[in-house]
Amino acid sequence: MNTPESPSARRQRSRQQLLEVIRRENGVTRADLSLITGLSRSAVAEAVQDLMNERLIAEDVLAAGGRGVGRGRPSALLVASGGDGYVVGIDFDHERVTVAVAQIDGQIRAEEHAAVNVDSEAAAALDVAAGMVHRLLGQTGMTLSEIRAVAAGVPAPLDVKSSRIHQASVLSGWVGLDPARELADRLGRPVVIGNDADLGAAGELRFGVAKGARDFIYVKASEGIGAGLVLGGAVYRGATGAAGEIGHTRLGEQGAWCRCGNRGCLETVVSSTLVRQLMREIGLPPARDEIFPLAEVARHPVTGRFIAEAGRTLGRVLADLSNCLNPALIVLGGELGTAGEALADGVRESINRYAQPTVASAVEVKLAALGLRSELLGAVGLAGQHALLEI
């Protein structure tokens, strides 16, 4: 004979269930908790109040009238809190590595970047990243024993089962490597790996312009073009981990050869590399730093025209993707995202022209609030998430 569950046991079970969901998500509303867990709104409200009283979760209030917020009283995202220690986030871009040491809640304590040929010199990039971690810890007076988790993003598809890089055309020097194990061996701490565009999406969802969004597309437009897809509030990676590789959407039969082996891919005509090339050809001075915001460049009559046209070309691909996914929001990040409204206006123009009217009217196009740090802060958030799961 089964003994009926007591009210206190039921309340404790609901509390634990909600805590696990909040720790797993990058930010979730009370209404979403009811949908995810199947618990009643009253049960969610009661358990959430218990968790807040114990300081295991906190509210991250959304601005009134912002995304995910109705009229009247502002809504709030529930996020995990508590726990001592720190985490490390690492962003491997094609030509640089950026590292941050942060508190579990995402507050950055120290950060730096360095130029390195990430694509073909995997060992060197991993060594540079590990060296930067040790240097930042020294600057902040921390030790590795205080680091609860490390997360890193790489600009390539990752196998969903092994987390290995398996596409030679993107990061030729990394094929077959297990980046998580390589970094863990260098740092002596647990490491989790993610695709950079997926982490960019997670960064904007947790800390940026996509707070509260349940269905959106994050576009990292830099040397290559990749997208992080958030569907139903969770990052969608696809059957093999290659979801969002929109840079290899073919625009025509006779275009330039792409590194993937096809002609006419999107990233052969839209990339920050092409902007740099155009800057040299028209005599603009080279960037003083390997990270260069394009807002000033976009004001030049020639490069501004190029960036606007790049936005329209990117927008045609995003219009087709929007017809398939019906997102509420598209976030433009990466180096091209720093060009500002010149790029965004071109994207909006094509979406309005080529997406179905009901789709186009529902989707907003916004620039990444975190700029070039979306991927880094996504890595910090992922590390914090894994650290909290162990508490």
N, C-alpha and C positions, 0 to 999 in steps of 0.2 A: 504494500500500500504506500503510495507516494504522499509524503507530508507536504501540505500546502506551504508555499513560500510566504514567509512573514513580510509585512510591509517594510520593515527595516532592511531585510535582505534584498527585497526587490529594489528599494531605493539605492542600496549600495551597488547592485548590479548595473542599474541605469547610470549611476555616477561613473563607474569604471568604463562602461561602454562609450559614454560621451567623451570622457577624457582621452581614450584611445583615438577616437575620430578627430578630436581637436588637435591632438599632437600629430596626427598623420596629415591633416590638411594644412594649407598655407594660410588659412583664415576662413572661418565659416560662420554664418549667421545662425541665430536660433531657429529660424524657419528652415534653413537647410539641414540643421541637425535633426529636425523632426522627419524630413524627407529621407535622409540617409539611414537613420536608425529605426524608423517606424514608431518611435515613441510619441506619445501625445505631447501637445504644446505645454500642458501643465506639468507633465513629468520632466520635460526638458528644462522648463523654467526653474523647477525646484532643484534639480541636480546641478544646473549651471550656477545657481546661487550658492550652493554648498561648495562647489569647486572654486568660486571666486572668493568666498570667505576664507578658504584655506590657501589662497594665493597660488593655486596651481594653474589658473588661467587668468587672462586679463582681457579687457575690452579695448579694441582699436577702433575708435569712432570714425565713421565715414562722414564726409562733409554733407551737409544738408543739400539735397538736390543732386548729389553725385550719383555715379553709377551704382545700381543696386539699391538705391534709396528712393522710397516713395515720397509723397508730399507729407509735410508735417515734421514730426519728430525724427531726427537723424537715426539711422540704423547703426549697428556696430558689428564688427567682426570679432569673433572669439578666437584668441590665440593662446598657445601654451606659454606658461611662464614658470619661474622658479628654477631651482637647480643652480649649483655653483659651477664654476669652471668656464672655459672658453672654447671657441671653435676656430677653425681656419677655413677660409674659402680661397680657391685658386681658379683663375680663369686663364686657360691656354688659348690664346688667339693665334692666328697664322704667323704673326710676326712679333709677338710680344707675350709676356707672362705677367699677370697681375696677381698679387697675393694680399690678403687681408686677415688680420687677427681680430676677432670680435667676441663680444659676450654672447651667450646662448640666445638672448633675445634679439640679436642682430645689430647691436650698437658697435660700430667700428672703433677699435682701439688703435690700430696702426695699419698702414697700407702703403704699398709701393709697386712699381712696375719696372720691367726691364725688357729691352729689345733682344730677341733671340729668334733664330730660324726654327720655329716650332715644327713646320711641315716635314722637313727632312732630317732634323737633328733631334730625335726623340730623347736620347740619353742626355744630351746637353740641356734640353729644355727641362727635363725632370730634375737634373742636378741644380739648375738655376732656381727652380721653384723651391726645392728643399733648402737651398742656401738662403733664399729670401725669408722662408719661414723661421729659420734659426736666427737670422739677423733681426727680424721684427720682434721675436720673443726676447732677444737680448735688449732691444731698445725699450721694451715695455716692462722689463724686469720679471717676465714670466718664464716658466719652464715647460718642457714638453709634457710633463706629468699633469699639468693643469689643462691641457687640450683634450677635450672630451671626444671630438670627432673632427675629421677633415673631409671636405667635399671639393671636387674639382670638375670643371667643365672642359670638354675638348670639342674642336670644330669638325666633328665627323660623326656619322651614324655609329651607334654602339649596339652590339648584339644584345638582345634583351635577356638572354640566358647567361652568357658568359661575361658581359660588359667589356668584351674585347673589340678593338677596331678591326673591321673586316672589309674595308673598301680601299683598295690600293690607290684609286684615283684621287682621293682627298688628302690623306696624310700618309704619304708613301713610306716615311720612316717609322711609322707606328703600327703597321699591319701585323697582326698576330700578337701584339703586346697586350699585357694585362695592366693598364695604367694604375688601377687601384693597388695591385700588389707591388708594382714598382715604387709607387710613392710610399706605401706602408713600410716597405723595406728601408727606404731612406729616412723616414720620420719616426718609425716605431709606434705609430698610432693608427687606429682604424680609419680607412679611407673609403668613400663612396664616390663613384664617377657618374657624370651625366653628360648628355649632349649640350653644347653651349646654348643653342637656341631654346631648348627646353628649359634650361636654367634661366635664360633671359626672361622667358614667359613667367617662370616661378618668381623671379625677382620683382617684376612689375605687378604680379598678383599679390605678393605679400607686402611690398614696400612702395609700389609706384602707382601709375595711373590706372591700373586694372584692378585695384582693390574692390572686392565685392562682385567682380564679373564672374559669370559661370561658363560662358561660351565666348572665347575670343581667340584671335590669331596674333601671335607676336612674330614680327619679322626682323631678323638680324640681317641688315644689308651692309656688308663690309667688303672684304676681299671676295667672298662668296655670298650667296643668298640662301639663308635657311629660315625655317619657320618652326616655332613652338606652338603646338595646338592644345588649347585648354578646352575640354568638352565636359560639361556637367561639373565644372569645378576642379577637374583633375587633368594633369598633363597626359595627352594621348600619344603613345610612342609607336603604335602599329604592331603588326605580327612579328617583325624582325628588328624593330627599333629604328626603321628608316622613315617613319612618317615625318612629313614637313620638309622634305628635300626639294623645295620648289625651285631652287636654283638650276635644276636640270630639267625644267619644263621647256620643251622645244617650241621655239617661236617660228621656225622656218627650216626649209631643207638646205638652203645655201648659205647659212650663216657661218661665222668663224668656228673653228674646231674648239671643242671644250675638253677639259681634262678628263671628263668621263668617257670620251671616245665618240661622242655624237657631235653633230653640227647644230648651231643655232640655239644653244641653251640660253636661258634667261641671263645667267651670270656672265656670259660672254659679251653682253651689251649693257648690263647694269652692275656696277661694282665700284668700290672706292679706288681700286687699282686703276680703273679707266679715268677717274677724276684726276688722280695724281699724274697720269700720263698726259692728259689734256693740259694740266697746269704747266708742265714742262714745255709742251709744244707752243703755248702762247706766251711763255716767258714769265709766268708768275713765280715768285721766289719759293723755294722748297720749304716745307714745314719745318719749324725749329725742333719739333718733337715727333716721335713716331706715332703719337696719338694727336690727331689734329681735328678740332671741330670745324665743320664746313659752313657755318653760318656766314662768315665773311666771304668765303669763296663763292657761295651761292648768290652774292650780290653782284658779282662780275657779270657783264652782259653775255659773255661766251659760256663760262662754266655754269652760270645760272640757267641758261637755256638748256644746257646738257642735263642738269639735275632735274629740271622740270620734265623734260622728255623721258628721263629715266623713271620718274614717278609715274608717268602715264603708261610706260611699258610694264612696270611692276604692277600697276593697277589693273591691267588687263588680265594678268595671271591671278591676281587676288580676286577679281570679279568672278572668274570661273570657280575658284576655291570657295568663295562666298556662296555661290549658287549651290554648291554641294553641302556646305556645312551650316549656312545661315547663322553666322556669328553676330553678336551684338556689338563687337568692338574689334578693330584692327589697330595694333600698336606698332609703330615704326621705330626700330632701334638700330644699333650698329652705327658705324661711321657715317653712312649716308643719312641716317636718322638725325644726325646733328646739323644737317643742312636746313632744318626747320621747315617752315610752311612751303618753301619751294618744292620740296619733295612731296609733302602731304597733299598739297593742292592737286598735283598731277595724279596721285593715287585716287583721290576723291573723284576727279573728273572721269577717269576710266571706269570706276565702279558705278558711278551714276549713269554712264553711257552703256556699259556692257552687262552689268548684273541685272537680274530680274527686278522689276520695280519694287515688289514687296521685300526683296532682300536688300536692295540698295537703300531703301528708306529706313531700314531697321539698324543698319550698321554705322557706327561712328568710326572715324579715322583720327587717331591721336598720336602724337610724338611720345616716345618713351620718356617718362618723368625722370628716370635715373640716368639717362644719357648713355655714356659708354660703360657705366657700372652695372647695368642690368644683370649681366651674366655673373659678375663677381658677387653681387648681393644675392642672386639666386643660389649661388654656391654656399654663401654664408647661411642662408635660410635653410638649405638642405642639410648642412652640417648640424645646425641647431636642432632641426627636426629629429635627426638620428640620435643626437645626444639626449634629447628629452625622452625618446622612446625607451632609453635604458634606465630612466629614473623610476 
